[in-house]
């Protein structure tokens, strides 16, 4: 019998084992969408950022407000950002501090979008070329970071912020930082 006939069987078995291992990881509570960040426990990268609405720049003190905040990376071209926007408005009304990073976007479109849909952000900065997003390790929009009052990143979430994500992942970390 030809040994080459066993190669597809071996490949198939390796794929089955890899699939089983991944299912086991997911069953143990590991989130396959979670991305590690080299910035956890480190300050928000220092960069001068232009304000979306005003003719002024912000330095790193923007992220050192003495209380925790969310840094939400978003864009008008991002359908998932549109989906999460309504819930960000809800969080802002509850007193959650949110800084917006308009990522690789047209500032005029972003201004119109926020005027139309509401602005949940205390401040919105422009990142037209994506250089600040690159410094944060952003893969795409939306991504949200939890930052403590001293500007230290504690958590990174990829994907939309919705009630389930807020209650299960973000709020417990945010609340612990408030208690400190």
Secondary structure, 3 states (H helix, E strand, C coil): CCCCHHHHHHHHHHHHHHHHHHHHHHHCCCCCCCCCCCCCCCECCCCCEEECCCCCEECHHHHCCCCCEEEEEECCCCHHHHHHHHHHHHHHHCCCCEEEEEECCCHHHHHHHHHHHCCCCCEEEEECCCHHHHHHCCCCCCEEEEECCCCEEEEEEECCCCHHHHHHHHHHHHHHHHHC
